Structure formats: C-alpha cells, structure tokens
Amino acid sequence: MQTPLHWLYHDNARRKKNRSTAVSTCKKFFDDDYAQGGKECDEYPFATTYEGCAQTTYEPSAPKDNFSVPPLAKKDNGNAGNLLGQFMTLNRILDGDDDGFYVTIT
C-alpha cells in the first residue's frame, strides 16, 4: 500500500462493519464452512483501520474491493491482532487522519 493506514479506534460500528464485510467475502470465496478446523477470516487492511474492508461504505470515492481476506488459524489470527493492538498503544498511534502508519513486509 502506498498510502498510510489510519487507526480506527473510537467508531465501533465501523470496525464491526469492516469485520462483517471481511467475513462475507471469506464466505463468498471460501464457502460458508471456511472456518471449519478452527479458522477465522483475516483481513488486510486491518479491521481496526479506516481503510478496512468496508471503507467504500463510508467513503464512496475510495477504491472498491481494495482489500484481501484469507482464512487463518484462529489462534494465529488472535495473536496477530493482540500484537497489532500493542503496537498501536505502545507507539501512541492516534485515531484518525492525523497519525498515519505504514506496514512494511520484509
């Protein structure tokens, strides 16, 4: 992603919509039973960002379907989510447009 992500902390409804959009997309591409065997639907950009799966619901000018979803082991997904939350807290990332961050994969 060439633009920064922005932490979505205060708007619980939008975070839930990001997650529900991710889950419906997992069901669409991996069938309704994608979660069998202890899996969860993971998403990028994260559900806790304004750029999450439901971005176009709130920002119609945003690129459509600009996200990805795979089913992952529930334990791994939960651990990653905990690490992300710790990163946001420890680095004092603020909710909203004023404090963007990048994800670099190495």
Salt bridges, closest charged atoms under 4 A:
GLU51 OE2 - HIS6 ND1 2.65
GLU59 OE2 - ARG14 NH2 2.81
ASP65 OD2 - LYS64 NZ 3.89
